[in-house]
Amino acid sequence: MSSAGRSTRSGRESSAPTDTAGLGSTRARLVGARTGVLADAIVAVVRAARAVGRAFGQIAGRLGSVITPLGWVVIAAIPIALASGYALGWLELVAIGWGALVLSLVAVLFLLGRAPYRMSLGLPHRRAVVGQSARASLTVDNGGRRRMLGAVLEVPVGGSIVELALPGLRRGATHEETFSVPTERRGVIPVGPVRTVRGDPLGLVRRELSWSEQLELVVHPRTVSVPSTSTGLIRDLEGAPTRDLTASDVAFHALREYQTGDDRRYIHWKSTAKTGVHMVRQFEQTRRSHLVVALSLSTHDFASEAEFELAVSVTGSLGVRAIRDGRTVSVVVSTITPEFAKRRLYAVRPLATHMADRLLDDLAVVDASIGALPLRDMARIVSDGTPGISVAFLVCGSRTRTSELRAAAASFPPDVEIVAVVCDPDAAPGMRRLAGLNVLTIGYLEELRLALSRSAAVA
């Protein structure tokens, strides 16, 4: 084989989608591209060590949730004081050991029993938007036969704790409290369960009792109302005839002889009567607008978290507008390669597009990752796996180079309109035309609406 042939073959092998170059996963950092027995053994040892660490962590967490640091000191003092006291003959140490034992047994008594509360935690709205106020309600009912003393209730809200003061309740009385749920960040915020804390006066033990179920508040990314997809770029593509011929459509092309399997509804009877041969109509296939919105989750394409959050909002705005217009739309994000994968995963993950709320639910939980596919690889997969694309929006950040945008646009057929939305708060907003695509640069979400409105006006 010639050297040119060998170099061509090696070039194809090096660009095959089974390499681990740039994988960025834990396995790649441990063993690189090695796949032998030794490499698998190293990965297995690391995974086993992590599993053992998680098991010990769970056990320690359960004990730590009941015994306080002071309680651990008292428990440790019992054998030390008793053993030292009896060995050295020190009555003081013996007294300290037995006293610590008595305190520990008395502290356990404070953990017994359960108050007859009935609590109901509610969220008036299970969805919210970033920055929008959201509230939760708690209803407490005394279902016992005696008056209950006041208590302090704890409600976990995300990573924080909301403390509510519960007054004393007589038999059959009900008390209701409302509190706010922070929505500064996009995501799913767990609310609850409501719990009470019981413990001894010295603080040796602390028992948490749960009284309600855990609810979830889905915080959607912020979106803006963009111009209808019936205007501008997409309006020019909708209904335009193509050179592809089909047996049924709107744009008439010509007549041809009937062939086995043709639909008899399209037989042209006048021409059939003139020629004596069955003739059927042939049509030019018209274009239906199929929008694709591709969001990169790779940290390679974004310089900051603010850029990524802006890109998520852009994706939601475009997808919601297309869904409400009744268009055929696909919203996809990068697939994230697992931490211990041997090879990078070359795929995209579709999001729900049958309802606007479902799409925003999916966008609420997406996160950028070093193991996600960059935009240039996403474009090739989307082009190969999504037939009939008419308009493709590629959403990325400021770290995506112009050469990468051109390579992404080259993956699509020539008749597909490509719009790259670059989210860069530090750049001047505007739209420029490159070879094969339009590049729209925005720094704020409102600029997306203004830019699409200008393109609709020009069209």
VEXDREN-2710 file (C-alpha; in Angstrom, 1 decimal):
% VEXDREN-2710
k/r/px/py/pz
1/MET/0.0/0.0/0.0
2/SER/1.3/3.5/-0.9
3/SER/2.2/6.0/1.8
4/ALA/-0.6/8.3/0.6
5/GLY/-3.1/5.4/1.1
6/ARG/-1.7/4.6/4.5
7/SER/-1.9/8.3/5.6
8/THR/-5.5/8.5/4.3
9/ARG/-6.5/5.4/6.2
10/SER/-4.8/6.5/9.4
11/GLY/-6.5/9.9/9.1
12/ARG/-9.9/8.2/8.9
13/GLU/-9.1/6.0/11.9
14/SER/-7.9/8.9/14.0
15/SER/-11.2/10.8/13.3
16/ALA/-13.4/7.9/14.0
17/PRO/-16.0/8.6/16.8
18/THR/-14.6/5.8/19.1
19/ASP/-11.5/7.7/20.4
20/THR/-11.1/9.2/23.8
21/ALA/-9.3/12.4/22.9
22/GLY/-10.8/15.2/24.8
23/LEU/-13.1/12.9/26.7
24/GLY/-12.5/14.6/30.0
25/SER/-14.1/11.7/32.1
26/THR/-12.6/10.1/35.2
27/ARG/-11.6/7.0/33.4
28/ALA/-9.7/9.1/30.8
29/ARG/-7.9/10.9/33.6
30/LEU/-7.0/7.6/35.3
31/VAL/-5.9/5.3/32.4
32/GLY/-6.2/7.5/29.3
33/ALA/-7.1/5.5/26.2
34/ARG/-5.9/2.2/27.6
35/THR/-8.5/-0.6/27.5
36/GLY/-6.6/-3.6/28.7
37/VAL/-7.1/-5.8/31.8
38/LEU/-4.8/-3.6/34.0
39/ALA/-6.7/-0.5/33.0
40/ASP/-10.1/-2.1/33.8
41/ALA/-8.7/-3.3/37.1
42/ILE/-7.6/0.2/38.1
43/VAL/-11.0/1.6/37.2
44/ALA/-12.7/-1.3/39.2
45/VAL/-10.6/-0.6/42.3
46/VAL/-11.4/3.2/42.1
47/ARG/-15.2/2.4/41.7
48/ALA/-15.1/-0.1/44.5
49/ALA/-13.3/2.4/46.8
50/ARG/-16.0/5.0/46.1
51/ALA/-18.8/2.5/46.8
52/VAL/-17.3/1.5/50.1
53/GLY/-16.8/5.2/51.0
54/ARG/-20.4/5.9/50.1
55/ALA/-21.6/3.0/52.3
56/PHE/-19.6/4.2/55.3
57/GLY/-20.8/7.7/54.7
58/GLN/-24.4/6.6/54.8
59/ILE/-23.9/4.8/58.1
60/ALA/-22.1/7.7/59.6
61/GLY/-24.7/10.0/58.3
62/ARG/-27.5/8.1/60.0
63/LEU/-25.7/8.0/63.3
64/GLY/-24.7/11.6/63.0
65/SER/-28.3/12.6/62.4
66/VAL/-29.2/11.3/65.9
67/ILE/-26.0/11.8/68.0
68/THR/-24.6/15.3/68.3
69/PRO/-20.8/16.0/68.6
70/LEU/-21.3/16.5/72.3
71/GLY/-23.0/13.1/72.5
72/TRP/-20.1/11.4/70.8
73/VAL/-17.7/13.0/73.3
74/VAL/-19.9/11.7/76.2
75/ILE/-20.1/8.2/74.6
76/ALA/-16.3/8.0/74.1
77/ALA/-15.8/9.2/77.7
78/ILE/-17.7/6.2/79.2
79/PRO/-15.3/3.4/78.4
80/ILE/-12.2/5.6/78.8
81/ALA/-13.3/6.9/82.2
82/LEU/-14.4/3.5/83.6
83/ALA/-11.4/1.6/82.3
84/SER/-8.9/4.2/83.6
85/GLY/-10.8/4.7/86.9
86/TYR/-10.9/1.0/87.8
87/ALA/-7.3/0.4/86.6
88/LEU/-5.8/3.3/88.4
89/GLY/-8.2/3.3/91.4
90/TRP/-9.4/6.8/90.8
91/LEU/-13.0/7.1/92.1
92/GLU/-13.4/10.5/90.3
93/LEU/-12.9/8.8/86.9
94/VAL/-15.3/6.0/87.8
95/ALA/-17.9/8.6/88.9
96/ILE/-17.5/10.5/85.6
97/GLY/-17.9/7.2/83.6
98/TRP/-21.1/6.2/85.4
99/GLY/-22.4/9.7/85.2
100/ALA/-21.8/9.9/81.5
101/LEU/-23.6/6.5/81.1
102/VAL/-26.6/7.7/83.1
103/LEU/-26.8/10.9/81.0
104/SER/-26.7/8.9/77.8
105/LEU/-29.5/6.6/79.0
106/VAL/-31.7/9.6/80.1
107/ALA/-31.0/11.3/76.7
108/VAL/-32.4/8.2/74.9
109/LEU/-35.7/8.6/76.8
110/PHE/-36.2/12.0/75.2
111/LEU/-36.3/10.3/71.8
112/LEU/-39.2/8.0/72.6
113/GLY/-42.8/8.8/71.6
114/ARG/-44.4/10.8/68.8
115/ALA/-46.8/13.8/69.0
116/PRO/-50.2/13.4/67.3
117/TYR/-49.7/16.1/64.7
118/ARG/-51.2/15.9/61.2
119/MET/-49.4/18.1/58.8
120/SER/-50.0/18.9/55.1
121/LEU/-47.5/20.7/52.9
122/GLY/-48.7/22.3/49.7
123/LEU/-47.5/24.2/46.7
124/PRO/-50.2/26.3/45.0
125/HIS/-48.1/26.2/41.8
126/ARG/-45.6/23.4/41.0
127/ARG/-43.8/25.5/38.4
128/ALA/-42.2/28.9/38.6
129/VAL/-39.9/31.1/36.5
130/VAL/-36.4/32.3/37.6
131/GLY/-36.9/35.4/39.8
132/GLN/-40.6/34.9/40.2
133/SER/-42.0/34.7/43.7
134/ALA/-43.2/31.3/44.9
135/ARG/-44.8/30.3/48.1
136/ALA/-45.6/27.1/50.0
137/SER/-48.2/26.5/52.7
138/LEU/-48.2/24.3/55.8
139/THR/-51.3/23.2/57.6
140/VAL/-51.0/21.6/61.1
141/ASP/-53.9/19.9/62.8
142/ASN/-53.9/18.6/66.4
143/GLY/-55.5/15.2/66.2
144/GLY/-54.8/14.2/69.7
145/ARG/-56.9/14.2/72.9
146/ARG/-54.9/16.9/74.7
147/ARG/-53.5/20.3/74.1
148/MET/-50.1/20.2/72.4
149/LEU/-47.3/22.5/73.4
150/GLY/-45.6/24.8/70.9
151/ALA/-42.7/23.5/68.8
152/VAL/-40.2/24.6/66.2
153/LEU/-40.8/23.1/62.7
154/GLU/-38.0/22.7/60.1
155/VAL/-38.8/22.7/56.4
156/PRO/-35.8/21.9/54.1
157/VAL/-36.1/24.1/51.0
158/GLY/-33.3/23.3/48.5
159/GLY/-30.1/23.6/50.4
160/SER/-31.4/25.7/53.2
161/ILE/-33.7/25.2/56.2
162/VAL/-36.8/27.3/56.9
163/GLU/-37.8/27.4/60.6
164/LEU/-41.4/27.9/61.6
165/ALA/-42.7/28.5/65.1
166/LEU/-45.7/26.4/65.8
167/PRO/-47.9/27.7/68.7
168/GLY/-49.7/25.5/71.2
169/LEU/-52.8/23.9/69.7
170/ARG/-55.8/22.7/71.6
171/ARG/-57.6/19.6/70.7
172/GLY/-59.0/19.7/67.1
173/ALA/-57.3/23.1/66.4
174/THR/-55.7/23.9/63.0
175/HIS/-52.8/26.3/62.3
176/GLU/-51.6/27.4/58.8
177/GLU/-48.2/28.9/57.9
178/THR/-47.0/30.2/54.6
179/PHE/-43.3/30.8/53.6
180/SER/-41.5/31.8/50.4
181/VAL/-39.4/29.5/48.2
182/PRO/-36.3/31.0/46.6
183/THR/-36.3/30.9/42.8
184/GLU/-33.0/32.7/42.1
185/ARG/-31.6/29.7/40.1
186/ARG/-33.1/27.4/37.5
187/GLY/-33.7/23.8/38.5
188/VAL/-35.8/21.5/40.7
189/ILE/-36.1/22.7/44.3
190/PRO/-37.2/20.0/46.8
191/VAL/-39.5/21.4/49.5
192/GLY/-39.9/19.3/52.6
193/PRO/-40.6/17.0/54.3
194/VAL/-41.7/19.0/57.3
195/ARG/-39.9/17.7/60.4
196/THR/-39.8/18.3/64.1
197/VAL/-36.7/18.0/66.3
198/ARG/-36.6/16.2/69.6
199/GLY/-33.7/16.0/71.9
200/ASP/-32.5/16.1/75.5
201/PRO/-31.8/19.4/77.3
202/LEU/-28.0/18.8/77.2
203/GLY/-28.0/18.4/73.5
204/LEU/-26.5/14.8/73.4
205/VAL/-29.0/13.5/70.9
206/ARG/-31.2/15.0/68.3
207/ARG/-34.0/13.1/66.5
208/GLU/-35.8/14.4/63.4
209/LEU/-39.3/13.3/62.7
210/SER/-40.8/13.7/59.3
211/TRP/-44.5/14.7/59.0
212/SER/-45.2/15.2/55.4
213/GLU/-44.1/14.2/51.9
214/GLN/-41.5/16.0/49.9
215/LEU/-42.7/18.2/47.1
216/GLU/-40.8/19.6/44.1
217/LEU/-40.9/23.1/42.6
218/VAL/-39.6/23.2/39.1
219/VAL/-38.0/26.6/38.3
220/HIS/-38.1/27.2/34.6
221/PRO/-35.5/29.3/32.7
222/ARG/-36.6/32.8/31.9
223/THR/-38.0/33.2/28.4
224/VAL/-39.2/36.0/26.2
225/SER/-41.9/36.2/23.6
226/VAL/-40.2/36.1/20.2
227/PRO/-41.9/36.8/16.9
228/SER/-44.1/34.1/15.5
229/THR/-42.4/31.4/13.4
230/SER/-44.9/32.3/10.6
231/THR/-42.8/35.4/9.8
232/GLY/-39.2/36.0/8.8
233/LEU/-36.9/33.2/8.0
234/ILE/-39.4/30.4/8.5
235/ARG/-42.2/32.1/6.6
236/ASP/-40.1/32.1/3.4
237/LEU/-39.5/28.3/3.6
238/GLU/-43.0/27.2/4.5
239/GLY/-44.9/25.8/1.5
240/ALA/-42.1/26.4/-1.0
241/PRO/-42.0/23.6/-3.7
242/THR/-38.9/21.6/-4.0
243/ARG/-37.4/19.5/-6.8
244/ASP/-38.5/16.3/-5.1
245/LEU/-41.4/14.6/-6.8
246/THR/-44.2/12.8/-4.8
247/ALA/-47.5/11.1/-5.5
248/SER/-49.6/13.4/-3.3
249/ASP/-49.1/17.1/-2.5
250/VAL/-50.2/20.6/-3.5
251/ALA/-47.9/21.8/-6.2
252/PHE/-48.9/20.0/-9.5
253/HIS/-46.0/18.9/-11.7
254/ALA/-47.0/16.7/-14.6
255/LEU/-48.9/13.5/-15.6
256/ARG/-47.4/10.1/-16.0
257/GLU/-48.7/6.6/-16.7
258/TYR/-50.2/4.6/-13.9
259/GLN/-48.0/2.2/-12.1
260/THR/-48.8/-0.6/-9.8
261/GLY/-49.3/0.7/-6.3
262/ASP/-50.3/4.3/-7.3
263/ASP/-53.3/5.8/-5.4
264/ARG/-56.3/5.6/-7.7
265/ARG/-57.6/8.9/-6.3
266/TYR/-55.0/10.7/-8.3
267/ILE/-56.0/9.2/-11.7
268/HIS/-56.7/12.0/-14.2
269/TRP/-59.7/10.6/-16.0
270/LYS/-59.9/13.2/-18.8
271/SER/-56.3/12.4/-19.9
272/THR/-57.0/8.7/-19.4
273/ALA/-60.0/9.0/-21.8
274/LYS/-58.0/10.8/-24.4
275/THR/-55.0/8.5/-24.4
276/GLY/-56.6/5.2/-23.5
277/VAL/-54.0/4.7/-20.8
278/HIS/-54.5/5.4/-17.1
279/MET/-52.7/8.6/-16.2
280/VAL/-52.0/9.8/-12.7
281/ARG/-51.0/13.2/-11.4
282/GLN/-47.5/13.9/-10.2
283/PHE/-46.7/16.6/-7.7
284/GLU/-43.7/18.6/-6.5
285/GLN/-43.1/18.0/-2.8
286/THR/-43.5/21.2/-0.9
287/ARG/-41.4/22.1/2.1
288/ARG/-42.9/21.9/5.6
289/SER/-40.9/23.9/8.1
290/HIS/-39.2/21.6/10.6
291/LEU/-37.3/23.6/13.2
292/VAL/-34.4/22.2/15.1
293/VAL/-33.0/24.0/18.1
294/ALA/-29.7/22.4/19.2
295/LEU/-28.2/23.5/22.6
296/SER/-24.6/22.6/23.4
297/LEU/-24.0/21.5/27.0
298/SER/-20.2/21.4/26.6
299/THR/-18.1/23.7/28.7
300/HIS/-15.9/24.0/25.6
301/ASP/-18.5/26.3/24.1
302/PHE/-19.1/28.6/27.1
303/ALA/-16.8/31.0/28.9
304/SER/-19.0/31.5/32.0
305/GLU/-22.1/30.2/33.8
306/ALA/-24.0/33.4/32.8
307/GLU/-23.4/32.5/29.1
308/PHE/-24.8/29.1/29.6
309/GLU/-27.9/30.3/31.4
310/LEU/-28.5/32.8/28.6
311/ALA/-28.2/30.0/26.1
312/VAL/-30.8/27.9/28.0
313/SER/-33.2/30.8/28.0
314/VAL/-32.7/31.3/24.2
315/THR/-33.4/27.7/23.6
316/GLY/-36.6/27.8/25.7
317/SER/-37.8/31.0/24.0
318/LEU/-37.3/29.5/20.5
319/GLY/-38.8/26.2/21.4
320/VAL/-41.9/27.5/23.2
321/ARG/-42.7/29.9/20.3
322/ALA/-42.5/27.1/17.7
323/ILE/-44.7/24.8/19.9
324/ARG/-47.3/27.5/20.4
325/ASP/-47.3/28.2/16.6
326/GLY/-48.1/24.5/16.0
327/ARG/-44.8/24.0/14.0
328/THR/-42.9/20.8/13.8
329/VAL/-40.0/21.4/16.2
330/SER/-37.2/19.3/17.7
331/VAL/-35.1/20.5/20.6
332/VAL/-32.0/18.6/21.3
333/VAL/-29.0/18.9/23.8
334/SER/-25.7/17.2/24.0
335/THR/-25.3/13.8/25.4
336/ILE/-23.0/13.6/28.4
337/THR/-20.4/10.8/28.4
338/PRO/-20.5/8.9/31.7
339/GLU/-17.6/9.3/34.0
340/PHE/-16.1/5.9/33.6
341/ALA/-16.9/5.4/29.9
342/LYS/-14.2/3.9/27.6
343/ARG/-15.3/6.0/24.7
344/ARG/-17.0/9.3/24.1
345/LEU/-20.7/9.0/23.3
346/TYR/-21.6/10.5/20.0
347/ALA/-25.4/11.2/20.4
348/VAL/-27.8/13.9/21.2
349/ARG/-30.7/13.8/23.6
350/PRO/-34.1/15.1/22.5
351/LEU/-36.3/17.1/24.8
352/ALA/-40.1/17.0/25.1
353/THR/-41.7/19.2/22.6
354/HIS/-45.4/18.2/22.8
355/MET/-46.1/20.9/25.4
356/ALA/-44.3/24.1/26.2
357/ASP/-44.3/23.3/29.9
358/ARG/-42.7/19.9/29.4
359/LEU/-40.0/21.5/27.3
360/LEU/-39.3/24.0/30.0
361/ASP/-39.3/21.2/32.6
362/ASP/-36.5/19.5/30.7
363/LEU/-34.6/22.7/30.3
364/ALA/-34.8/23.4/34.0
365/VAL/-32.5/20.4/34.8
366/VAL/-29.9/20.6/32.0
367/ASP/-26.3/21.4/33.1
368/ALA/-23.1/22.1/31.3
369/SER/-20.5/19.4/31.5
370/ILE/-16.9/18.8/30.3
371/GLY/-18.0/15.4/29.0
372/ALA/-20.8/16.7/26.8
373/LEU/-20.5/16.9/23.0
374/PRO/-19.4/20.3/21.6
375/LEU/-21.5/22.1/19.0
376/ARG/-19.5/21.0/16.0
377/ASP/-20.2/17.3/16.7
378/MET/-23.8/17.9/17.6
379/ALA/-24.5/19.5/14.2
380/ARG/-23.3/16.4/12.3
381/ILE/-25.5/14.1/14.5
382/VAL/-28.5/16.3/14.2
383/SER/-28.2/16.6/10.4
384/ASP/-27.8/12.8/10.0
385/GLY/-30.6/11.8/12.4
386/THR/-33.3/14.4/11.7
387/PRO/-34.9/14.3/8.3
388/GLY/-36.6/17.2/6.6
389/ILE/-34.9/20.0/8.5
390/SER/-35.7/23.5/7.1
391/VAL/-34.3/25.8/9.8
392/ALA/-31.7/24.9/12.4
393/PHE/-30.8/27.2/15.4
394/LEU/-27.4/26.3/16.9
395/VAL/-27.1/27.8/20.4
396/CYS/-23.6/28.2/21.9
397/GLY/-21.4/30.6/23.8
398/SER/-18.5/32.9/23.2
399/ARG/-15.8/30.2/23.2
400/THR/-17.2/28.6/20.0
401/ARG/-14.8/29.8/17.3
402/THR/-15.9/30.9/13.8
403/SER/-14.2/27.9/12.2
404/GLU/-16.3/25.6/14.4
405/LEU/-19.5/27.4/13.4
406/ARG/-18.6/27.0/9.7
407/ALA/-17.9/23.3/10.3
408/ALA/-21.2/22.9/12.0
409/ALA/-23.1/24.6/9.2
410/ALA/-21.3/22.5/6.6
411/SER/-22.8/19.4/8.2
412/PHE/-26.3/20.4/7.0
413/PRO/-27.7/20.2/3.4
414/PRO/-27.4/23.4/1.4
415/ASP/-31.1/24.1/1.5
416/VAL/-31.2/24.3/5.3
417/GLU/-31.2/27.8/6.8
418/ILE/-28.7/27.8/9.6
419/VAL/-28.8/30.4/12.4
420/ALA/-26.0/30.3/15.1
421/VAL/-27.1/32.1/18.3
422/VAL/-23.9/33.1/20.1
423/CYS/-24.5/34.1/23.7
424/ASP/-21.8/36.6/24.7
425/PRO/-22.7/39.4/27.3
426/ASP/-19.4/41.2/26.5
427/ALA/-19.8/41.4/22.7
428/ALA/-21.8/43.9/20.7
429/PRO/-25.1/42.5/19.6
430/GLY/-25.8/42.1/15.9
431/MET/-26.2/39.7/13.0
432/ARG/-23.6/38.9/10.4
433/ARG/-23.6/36.6/7.5
434/LEU/-20.9/33.9/7.1
435/ALA/-20.5/31.3/4.5
436/GLY/-23.6/29.1/4.8
437/LEU/-25.1/30.6/8.0
438/ASN/-26.3/33.6/9.9
439/VAL/-24.5/34.4/13.2
440/LEU/-26.7/36.2/15.7
441/THR/-24.7/37.6/18.7
442/ILE/-26.7/38.6/21.8
443/GLY/-25.8/39.7/25.3
444/TYR/-29.2/39.8/26.9
445/LEU/-32.3/37.8/26.3
446/GLU/-34.4/40.8/25.1
447/GLU/-31.9/41.2/22.2
448/LEU/-33.1/37.9/20.8
449/ARG/-36.6/39.3/20.4
450/LEU/-35.3/42.5/18.8
451/ALA/-33.0/40.7/16.4
452/LEU/-35.8/38.3/15.2
453/SER/-38.2/41.2/14.9
454/ARG/-35.8/43.0/12.6
455/SER/-35.3/39.9/10.5
456/ALA/-39.1/39.5/10.2
457/ALA/-39.5/43.1/9.2
458/VAL/-36.9/42.8/6.5
459/ALA/-38.5/39.6/5.2
END
